Amino acid sequence: SDSAMAVVATPDGKHIVSGSNDKTIKVWNLDTGNLERSFEGHLSSVFAVAMNQDGKHIISGSEDKTIKVWTLDTAKEERGLEGHTSTVRAVAVTAEGKRIVSGSDDRTIR
């Protein structure tokens, strides 16, 4: 398997979410270490992952210059966001959960 480029724990502390060079986001059971779910949709390496406060959504940023919002329980892409002109290296969700913030190699924060 490819290298994990980013990790975040779910708010309940039961899972770890990883973003990898193989273009996927994976959800791992923290107690067993087992892979529980894999998300596919990015066209390049995933360099950033974040969770919203209620733990229902994963946000990912990729070398493909996009941000994606995924539903944790179904592994489905809920929304794709574009606007960066280079690799997305960082993603975060504001405390109230209404905004996604990203940082990119294009020297912008959106």
Summary of the structure (lengths in Angstrom):
residues: 110
radius of gyration: 12.8
end to end distance: 31.2
largest distance: 39.2
contacts: 350
relative contact order: 0.17
helix: 0%
strand: 54%
